[in-house]
Structures are given as structure tokens and as C-alpha cells.
Amino acid sequence: MGSAWALDWVRRSADVIAEHRVELITLDREIGDGDHGENMDRGFQAILPKLDDVAADATPGDVFKLVATTLISTVGGAAGPLYGTAYLRGSGAIAGAEALDGAAVAAFLTAARDGIVARGKAEPGDKTMIDAWTPAVDAADAAAAAGASPAEVLAAAADAAAAGSDATIPLVAHKGRASYLGERSAGHRDPGAQSTAYLLRAAAEAAADG
């Protein structure tokens, strides 16, 4: 998978975030400050016009570095630095590669997750986006090790992220604004885990249709 897939993923990401903007706002309003959907939508909409200027010989890493810098500069709250760091670290892991195989996709996802951990200091079980990212990385690593195609690696990651998002509902938050609610945070889905699931599903769908 090359830059055509990367560009398609970004465009699909903008579409899915716009589609679920109100849902993400609602989820964040229940346990946070209510700006996750708005911030994510603004960030990805800011990326779209920049994609038209991406060079014909750009690599996937180049595309994701553009995503990173735009998110960091335009998205408020926690989402901008966290997702921006994810795309930046991920782009570094695949720098220079014109096409990605299954192992490279897994390496991208691992570096992205590790960037979020480094920035946010969250661990699995803290009721954050890491609860979607970590199972996604584990599934991607297992699929890649088994020789799966890039599309299959992404499908496995997307399925695991969706399950991880579901698993945040009963958790008590230990990081972020939701942690202020203590036990009252249980029973609510983490908005960052849900946006992660949407973004990784968009990546898988772009790969399947490419």
C-alpha cells in the first residue's frame, strides 16, 4: 500500500469523523468537556485542502507527517497533541518507504500507540484511547507475524479497536478529564477510544477498496 491508500485513509477519516461528530461530542459531554467531536472534525477538515498539494512522489510517511502537523496546530484539547504525536511517530516508523507491507503497517500502528503513551502516560485499563489502540496493535502484530496482507492487518486492528472501545464502557477512568468523575465514569464509552475505532476502520476500508 502506497500514498494513494494513505490519502484515501485521510479522506475517509475526515468523512467518518464528520459523520459521527455529534456522537463524539455527546460521549465526551458525558465524561469530559464535550469538545472531542468538534475538535476532531475541525482538525480533519483542515487537512483536506492540504491533500491537494501533496507531491506525486510523496510516501505514506509524508502524508502522515502532514496529518500530524495539521492536527497539532489546529486541534484543541487533548486530542490534537495525542493524535498528532501518533501520526508523527507513525510516520517516522515508515519514513522513506514507498509502499507498506503487513509488517510495516504493524510498525506504524505500534509507533503511533507508543507516541500516545509517551504523551499521555495512559495504560490499558485507564479508560482512554489506549484501550482501543493497544488491542489494535496486538492484533496487527499477530496478523503481520502470520504473514497477513496489509489489508488483513488493518482489518484485524480495526476489529480489535472496536472491541476495545466497547470494553471501555464499564471501566472507571484513571486519566484525563473523565478521571475527575471517579466511579461515575463507569457506564460510559470513552470518546477517544471510539474515535480511534472509527479511524482504524477507515484505514481498513481504504485498504480493502484500494
N, C-alpha and C positions, 0 to 999 in steps of 0.2 A: 504494500500500500504506500502510495506516494503523496505528493502535495495535493492532488485532486481529492483524495479521501480526506485529508486534513481540512481543506477548505469546506468540503461538504459537511464535515462534522461541525465545524464552527457555525455554519449557516443553520443547520438543523438544531444546534444548541440554542441559537437565538430564537428560533421558532418555538421550541418546546418550553423555553423559559417564559416567552411571551404568552403562550397558551395557558401556562399554569401560574402566571404571575399572581393572580388573586388568591389562589390556593396557598402559595408560599407565603404571601402576606398574612393570610389567616392563621397558618400554622405558627408563624413567628409571633403573631399578636398574642397567641395563647400562652407562650412560654418565653417570649423575648420582647423586643421593642417594635416588632411589626414591620421592619423595613427590608427584610430579606428579599422578598419577591420584587419589590420596586428597585432595589439596588442592583440585583442580578439582571433584571430586564434592561435597566439603563446601561449597564456595562456591556452586555452583548449587543445591544442596538448600536452602541458607539463603535464596536468593532466592525460591523457590517460594511460601512462605506470604505473602510481601510483595506478590505479584502480585494477591492478592485485594483489597487495599486501594487499588489504582491507580484514580484517578478516571476517571469515564466519559469526560471530555473530555481525557484525557491524550494527548499527542502521542507518536510513536515516540521522539523525543528524551528525553521524560520517562521513558519505560520504560528506555531505555538508561542514563540517568543513575542510576536506581535500581540497575541491574545493576552499574554501575561502583562506586558507593559500597559496595555489599554485598561485592563481590569484594575491594576494597581492605581492608575491615575484617575479613574472615573468612578469607581465603586466605593461607597462609604461603608461604614460599619466594619464588621469582622470579615465579611465575605471577600472584599477586594484584596486585602493582603493575603488571605488564606488561599483563595483560588489563584490569585496572581502568582504566588510563590509556587503553587502546584504546577502551573503551566511552565513557569520559568525553570524549575528543577527538572521537569519532564523534558523540556526542550534540550536542556544540557545533556541529558542521558542519551539522546539520539542525535546529537549535533553532527552535521555533515552527512548523515545517512539520507540517500535519495529515496529509498524505499524501506519499509519496515516489514520484517518477518514476525512470526509469533513471539520469539524471544525479545525482539526489540520493543514490541508493544507492551509486553510484561515489564520490561525495564523502564519504559516511560511511565507506566502506572505506578510502579514501585517508587520511582524518584518523586513523582507528584505527591504520593501519600507521605513519603518521608519529609517532603518540604512542608506539608501542612502540620505534621507532628512537630517539626522543628520550630515553626512559627507559633503554633497554638498550644503546644505542650499537652495535648489531649491523648488519652489512651483508650483502647477499646473498652466499652462499658461506661464511658463518661457521658453518653448521650450527646454525641456530636457527629459531624460528618465523617469522622474517623470510623464510626461504627458501620458506615457503608463502604468507605474506602478500603479498610483492612480486609474484609472478606472478599472484596473485588480483586485486590492484589493477590491474595492467596489462591483464588480460583484461576486467575490469569497465569500465575506461576505454574500451577499444576497442569493447566491445559498446554502451556508452552512446552513444559518438560515432556509431555506426552506426544509432542510433535504436531499439535493442532495448528491450523492456519491462523493468520491474523484475525480474520473474521470470527473464527471459532473462539479464539482467546478473548476477544471483546464481548462476544455473546455470553461466555461464562462469567466474565467480570460484571456485565450488566445484570445478569440474573442474581448474582451474589450481592450486588449493591442494593437491588430491590428488596431482597430478603433482609439485608442488614438494616435498611430503612424501617421495615416493618418491626424489626426487633428493638428499635429504639422506643417504641410506644410504652412498654411497661417500665422502662428504666427511670431511675432518679438521676437528674443531671448533676454533674460534678464540675463542669466547666462552663464558662460563658454566662450570659445573662440569665439563662434558664436555671443555673445553679442557685440563684437567689431565692427561687421558689421552694427549694428543698423537696420534701415528699410530694408537694403539689405538682411538681413537674411530671410525675408518673401519670401515664394515661394519655400522653400527648406525643405525637410524632415529631422528631427533630427536623426542622426545616432544612438545615444544611445536608442532612443525610438524604432527604428527599430530593433536593436539587442535584446532589451527586448522582443519585439513581437515574434521574432524568438525563443528565449529561452523558453518562456512560451508556445508557440505552440509545441515545442519539448517535454515539460513536459506533455502536454495534450495527445499527440500522444503516448508517452510511457505508460501513464495510460490506454488509450483506448486499446492498444495492449497487455497489461500485463495480 
